[in-house]
Amino acid sequence: MEVSVSRAVPRSRKVLALVAGAAALAAPLALAAPAAGAEPEDAPYTVTPLRFTVEAGGRSCTVDADLYRPAGVDAAHPAPAVLATNGFGGSKSDGSTAAIGRAFAERGYVGLVYSGLGFGKSGCLISLDAPEADGRAAARLVDFLAGSRAADDGTRADFVTRDAADDPRVGMIGGSYGGAVQLAAASVDPRIDALVPLITWNDLAYALAPNAADRNTPGVFKWQWANGFYLIGEGQPLLSPSLDPSRINSLGCLHFVTDACDTIKLLDSGRYPAAASERMLAYARSVSPVSYLDRITAPTLIVQGQSDSLFNLNEARATYDKLRERGVDTRMIWQSWGHSGGQRPGELDLGNPEGSYVGQRVLAWFDRYLRKNAAADPGPAFAWYRDGQSGYGTSDRVPALSQKLYLSGDGKLVDNRTKVARGSRRYSNWLVPTSHSESSLAGMIGLPDPRPYDIAGTYLGWSSAPLTEPVDLVGAPRATLRVVSPAAERVQDSGDAADKLVLFAKLYDVAPDGTKTLVNRLVAPVRVPDVTRPFTVELPGIVHRYESGHRLEFVVAASDTAYSGNRGIKPVTVVSAPESTGTLSLPLVRGRVG
């Protein structure tokens, strides 16, 4: 691989706290940009509000949009178009979404920016970016850009570059909810020429209830994130008042489609019987790119945030791998910031895309695929913001797992199986969480977030010797574990997945003074499919430099405050021996451990 460088609260009280913060959460999560406002008098473009009546998800509803038309663009001098919509809870008028229209109009593109279904002044129910609802609505806007349909007031677009009579040259960009909709749209409309999805999901089942060991077993409910967004959706009458009947579902599920409400209610119930769990997983995946990537042909530049406990880097990697496997021109960038913050100086700002590495890559992507400029460089296959260093690292592929470490019975993390000491170690959960990674919504609603911690007796840790050189990790570590838990074994086949053992795997950076850093506060929740068998855990992808003198500590914990936990007390024992022990594999691009 070639590597180079270019510059403890009860659930009811917790949910009530989310209600108080829901309005703050409605701020778009997608892009760093200036706030929306009146266009300057000397703006090199005009902005025209438009409305479109569309059929989406079995309903007829209106989409609220703004058309950004650069000066000098007309039928004789057409330009390619950029289509964009908001993150969850936002609208066409929020700071980040409106900034997309401005930024690309200033650079000669026709911009069509709209409020997603169920948000702002657009109608219909919130459908979680389902291809047959949100995707089809976007396709109707592509019809407008093609000149084959008019807006509700009769406005037509005869000034967009076309490849054929009904085929406009159009790309899409946006973040989070405005990222997944691009993939949904491209899956139903092959006319879309280029995509730039930022900080979005591949599989909502993994995003909302991740199981880092088995995607077919219901995972561990990420209750803070999920309930926060559910409250935003159900609170739309307060956040964006509207009497539009197309936005109303039922008393028990006001603004989401019924399947979405059923999913969140099942997850909140803490009980996951087999039939209901299968329906939940099937629905979550039906509205996720994982189920329709095989229908996408548009070149795709994936941008994902390292600091993101909602949609971690593994989501982007899954989409990237699938599209590349099918021969779609796909590149991936792991920038610093995501839903959990992490904005660093010089990172993407759509108010000045030329001023950042990611912004330059976005402009080059559209230059190549929308303006058909063969000289525009689409960039390397993979790039990552370098934690603790300057600039971006680049490579022709994602780093592979390159070093295997072993879990020794004396609590050491060793680099050779022969160094493993025989022994067994035990922990047990409490009925309340005893480990903390993050308060998922704290930063957004202005609350402090304690440092990550684990209470003795409720976790096990394995530590390396102090490093003799800096070690750079880029990617998702992978652990293979085997645990002994008679209490879990007795109930794991009850037919309710909630009875299976839950644990959390994570990787700390331990400084010489003992200070621990949980990189980007990320953990791997696991609902163990069968405690009588070994299982493999894929930890969230990270980019991190472990400095010389520091130690790596691999931890398995019984609980986490940001997630649901075990039902009942389930003690766990981990046995180690040279011939049979757990392992931790690392994707390293520099240095070795041990």
N, C-alpha and C positions, 0 to 999 in steps of 0.2 A: 504494500500500500504506500503510495507516494503521498507525503504530507508536506504542505507548504504554508506559508503565512502571508496573508494580505491584511494590510492594516485593519370540676365535679358538681355539675348542676343538673337537676331533674329535667327530663326531656320536655315536659310541658313549659317550664320556664325558659328553656333554650329556644323553643319555637316562638314563644311570645317575644323574646328578644329579637328574633329575626323580623317579626312584623315591624318593630320600631325602626329597623334599618333598611326595610325594603325600598323606601324611596331613594336612599343613597345608592343602593345597588343598581337602580335603574340607569345610573350613569353608564354610558357605553364602555365596554371592556376591551374594545378591539384595537384602537390605535391612539397613539399620542398625537394630539392635534389641537389647534386653537379652537376656542368656543365659536359656536355659530353666531352669525350676526348679519346685518345688512351688507350687501355687496358694495364695495367701493365704487364711486362714480366712474373712475377710470379703469374699471375691471376690463380685461381684454376678452370678455365674453358676456353673453346675456343669460339670464335665468328665467325660465318660464314654468310656472306651476302647472301640472297636468294631472288628470285623473283617468284611470283606465278601468273599465268593467271587465272582470275576468271570471271564468269558471275555475274553481279550485277546490279540491276535496269535497266535491258534491254540492258546493254552494256557489252562488253568484255574489261577488263582492267587488268593492272598489279599491284600487291600489292608488295611493297618493304618491306622486313623484315630482321631481324637479328636473328639467332639461337644461343642461349647461351647453351653450352653443358658442364656440370660439368665434371671434371676429374674423370675417373673411371666409368662413366656411359656408358654402352653398352647394347647389346641385352641380355647378360647374367646377367647384373646388371642394370635393367631399373629404371627409376625414374619418378615420376609424373611431369606434366608440368604446367607452368603458362603462360598464353597468355595475352598480353597487347597492347594497342595502345595509341595514344597521345590525349591531350586536343586540343580544337579548335585552329587551326593555328600552331600547333606543328608538330612534325614528330618523327619517331623512334629514331632519333639522338639527339633530344633535351635533356637537362639535366635530366628532371624528368622521361621521358619515358625510356631512356637508363638505368637510375638508377634502374628501376624495373628489367630489365634483369640481371643486375649485382648482385643486392641484392639477388635475388632468386637463381641464379646460384651458388653464394657463399654458399648458404644454401642447396645445393644438388638438386635443382629443375632444370629441363630443362626449359629454357625460350625462348619464341618466341615473339619478340617485333616487331610491324609493324607500318608503317605509314598508317593512316586512309585514306579512299577513298577521293581523291581530295587534299590530303596534302602530303608534302615532295615529294618523287618521285613515289608515288602511283597514278594510274590513276583513271578514272571515275569522275563523278560530285559529288559535295558536297550534300549529301542526308539527312543531319540532323539525322543520325543514324537510318534511316528507316530499319525495320526488313528485308524487301525484297531486300535491297541493302547492307547496312553495316552489317546487321545481317547475311545474306547469305555469304558475303565475309569472315567473321570470321569463319563460319561453314566450309568453304573450307580449312581454315588453321587447323581446328580441324581434317579434313580428313588427312592432312599431318602428324599431330602428331599421328594419328592412324596407320600410315604406309600404308594407302590404296591409297595414291596419292603421287606423287613426286613433288618437286619443278621444275621450268622450266629447270634447269640445270641437272636434274636427281637425285638430292639428295633425299634420303629417310630417315625417322626417324624410326628405328627399336629398339629404346632404351627408349621408353616412356612406363611406366606402363599401362597395359590394363586391363579392366574389361571384355572385350569380343573382338572378332576378329577385329571389327571396332569401338571399344569404348575405347579411351584413357582416362586415369585419368588426367583431366585438369581443372584448375580453371582460373578465370580472375580477374584482378585488374586494376584500373585506375581511373582518376578523370575527372569530368566535361563531356566533349564530350567522353572521354575515359571511363566514368562511364556508361552513357546511352547505349553505344554500347554493354555492357555486357548483359544488360537486353534484348536488341534486339536480340542478338545472342542466348541467352538461350531460347527465345520464339520460335525460329525456329530449335534449335538443342538441344534435351534433353540429349545429351552425356556430356554436360558441367556440372561438378560436384559441383562447388562452385563459388560464386561471391562475390566481394568486390567493389561495386560502391561507389566512393567518390564524394561529392559535385556536384551532378547531379540533373536532373529534373525528375518530374513525369508527368507534363503536360506543354508543351511549350506554350499553349495558356495562361495559368496562369503565366508562367515565363516572357513572353514578353509583354503581355497586361493584367495584373492581374485585376480581379474584385473580391474583397474580399467579395462581397455580393451575387453574382449570376454568376456561371460559364457558364451559358447559354446566358448571355448578354455580348457582346464584352466589354473588360475591358479598362483600361487606359494605353496607349502606353508608355512603358519604353524606350523612344526614344534613350537615350544615350547608354545603353547596346546594344540594338538591332542594331542600325546603326553602332556601333563600330565593331560588329562581322560580319555584312554584308560587311563592307569595307575590313575586313581581308579576307573573302572568295573571293570577287571579285578582290582583290589585289594579289592573289596567283602568277600571273606571275612575280610580283616584289619581293615577299617574297620567292618564291621557283620556279625559272624559269623552264619551261618545254614546249616542243613542242608536247606533247602527245595529239593527237586529241580527245581521250576519255574524256579529261578534259574540252573540250570546248562545250558550249551549244549554245548560240546565242549572237548577238551583244547587246541585251538588258538584257541579263542574262548570263554572261560569264561562271561562274563556278558552280553555284548552279543548282539544278533541278528547273524547271520552277515554280512549285507550291511554292517553298521557296521564289523566287523573287516576285511572285505575292502577297504573304503574306506581305512582308516587304513594298512593294509599297502601298498596301491598308492601312496598318497602318500609313505610312508616309503621306498619303493623308488627313488624318483627317476626312474622311467621311466613314461611315460604313452602307451602305444600307443592308437591311435584307438578300437578297440572297447572296451577296458577303461575308457578315459576316459569314453566315452559312458555306459557302465553306471554308473560312479561318479557322474557329474553327475546322471543320471536318479534314482539312489537318493537322493542328498543332497537333491534338490529334492522328492522324494516325501514326505519327512518334514519339509518346510519350509512355512511359510505361503504362500510364493510360489506353491505348486501348488494351494492350496485356498481362498484368500481369496475366491474367487467364490461360496463356499458360506456365508459368514459374514454374518449380519444383525444381530448384537448390537451395540449402541452401544459404542464402544471408545475408551478414554482411554489413549493410548500414552505411556509415560514412558521416555525413553532417556537414557543418561549421556554427557556430553561426554568424560569421561576414560575411554575404553573402547576398547582396541585389539583386543578379542575381537569384540564386536558394536558397530560404530561407528554414528554417527548416520544414515548412509546406509541402514542396515537399517530403522530406524524410518520414515524418509522413504518408502521403497518400500512398506511396509505402509500407511502413512497415505494415500499417493496412490491406491493401488488401492481401498481401502475408500471413500474420498471419491468417487472416480470412479463407484462403484456406488451412491452415495446413502446409505451407512451413516453415521450420526452418529458422526464420528470427530474427536477433538482430539489434539494432540500437545504434549508438554512435553519440552524438552531440559534436564534437571537437570545439576548439576555432576558427580555421581559415577557411576561405572560399575565394570566389572571391574578397571580399572587404578587405582582409588582416586579421589582428587579430592573427597572429602567436605569440604564447607564448612560453617561454622557457620550454623545456621538452615535446613539442608536436611532432607529427609524423614527422619523417625524415627517408626516406627509405634508406639513407646511413647507418643508425644505428637503425633498427626497434626495436631491443631489448631495446633501451634506452627510449622508450616511452610507455605509457599505450596503446595507439591505435596500435602502432607497435606490441606489444606483443599479442594483441587481433587478429591482422591479421595473425601472424605466427601460433597462436593456431588454428585459423579457418581452415587454409590450412593443418595444421598437422592432424586435426581431419578428414577432408573431402577428402583430397588428399592422405595422408599417412595412413588413416584409423586407426589412433591412438585413441582408445576409451578412453584413459586416458587424452587426451588433452581436456581442459576445454573450451567450446565455449563462456563462459562468461555470464553475466546477460542479460536479455532481453533488458534492456535500460540503457545507461550510458551517463552522461553529464559532460563536463568540467565546473567546478564551478567558476563562475565569482566572483572575490574578495576573493576567498578562495584557498586552495591547493587541488590538486588531483581531482579525479572524483567522483561524486555521482552515485550510481547505484540503480536500482529498478527492480522489477519483472514486471512492467508495466509503461506506460507513465502516469504522474500525471493527474488527472481529474480536471475539473473546481470545485473549492471548496469554493469560496466566491463571493457573488454578491454584487456589489455596485450600488448606484442609482445617477442619474444626477439631482441635485437640481436646481431650478430656480434661485438661488442666486450664482451659479457658484461653489458650493461645491460638492464634491464627498463623499456621506454619506453611512453608512453601514446598514441603516434601512429605509424602505419606509416612515415611519412616520416622519422622519427628513427632508423629501423633502419639500422645500419651493415652493409655487406657483410662477410662473413667466415665462416670455418669453425673449429670447435673440436672437440677430440677427447678421449675418455677411453678407458680399457680396464679391464676387470675383472682381478682376481687369482684364483688358485684357492682363496683363503680370503676370507671377508667383510672388507671394508675400510670399511664404514659401519655405524653403530650407531644404532638408534632407541630400543630398549628391551630389557631382559631381561624377557620377559612375566610371568614368575612370581616375579621377585625380591622384590617387596614382600610377597607372600604367604608366602614361606618365610624372610623376614628377612635377605635378602642385599642389599648395596648395588647400585645400578644406575648405571653411569657415565653422564655427560652424553652426549647424542647427538654423534656426530662423523662426519666424512668425511675419508678420506685423499687428499691431493692426487694428481691424475692419474687417480683412479678415479671422478670425478664432474664435472659441469658446473654452474655456478651463474649465475643472472642476477639482478642486484640493481637495485632502484629507486633513484631519488634520495631523499635524506632527506625524510620527509613534512613538509608545511607545516601540517598539521592532524591531529588524531586521526582514525583510520579504523577503523570497526567492521565486521567481517566476520561474517556469520551465514549459514552454509550450506556447500555443497560447491563449492569452486573447480573449474574445468574447464580442462584444457589440451589443445590440439591440437598434435601433434608429428609431425615426419618425421625419421627418422634414416637414416644410411647405415652398413651393416655387412656388407661382403662375406662375412665369415666366417659370420655368421648366415644370410645369404641362401643360401649353398651348402647348408646342412643343414636349413633350416626346413620343408621339405616331405618329410622323411624318413619321416613316418608316426608319429613319436613326438614328442608336443608338448614333451617335455623338451629337444629340440634348438632350439626357438625362443628368440629373444632375451628375456632377463629384464632389467628395469630398475625403478627405484623413483623415484617423483616425490613431492616434499614441499615444504612452504612454511615458511620460517624467518622469525622476527621478529629483526632485527639491531639491537641498541642502539647508540647513538653510540660507546660504547667498544669495539664489535666483538663483544660477547657475543651469542651466538646462542641463540634459544629455539625448539625444535621443539614447536609447540603440542600439548599432550597426547601428545607422542611418536608422532604418527600419520603413516603413510606410505601411498602408493598403489602396491602391487606391480602390475607389468604383465608379462604374457607376450605379447609383440607378435605379433599374428596374422600379419602380413606386413610385413617391413621395407621392402618396395618401395612401400608405400602410406602415406599419412598415417593417423594413428590418434588417437582422442580418449580422454583419461584423465579419469575423475571422481575427484578427490581426496576423502578422507574429510571429512565435514562437521565444521566447527569453529565455535566462537564465540570471537572474540578482538578486543581493541582493540589496534591498532598505534598507539603514541603518537607525537605530533609529534616530529620529529627521528630517529625510527627508520626503518629501511628494510625492505622486503619482499625476500626472496631466494627465488627459485624454483630448486629443485635437482633434477637428474636424476642418480641414482647407480647404480653398477653392481651393488650388493649391499646386504644388510642382515643383521645377525647373527640377527635373529628369524625369518628366512625362509630357505628353500632358495634356490639361486642358479642361475647359468648353468652349463651343461655345456660345459667348455672355455673357451678365451680368445676373446672376441668384442669386438674394438675397435669403438667407435661414434664416428661423426662427425656433428655437427649443423651444417648450413649455413644461414646467414641472409642475406636480401636484402630490400629494401623490398617487392618484388612477391611474395615467397614466404618466409614465416618462421613459426615456431611462435607460438602465442598462449596467454595465460593469462587466463581470464575469472573475475571475482570477484563474489560476491553481497554487496554493501555496503549497509548501512542508514544509514551516516553517513560523510561525507568522500569524497575521491577521492585516487587515487595519481597523482602527477605534477602 
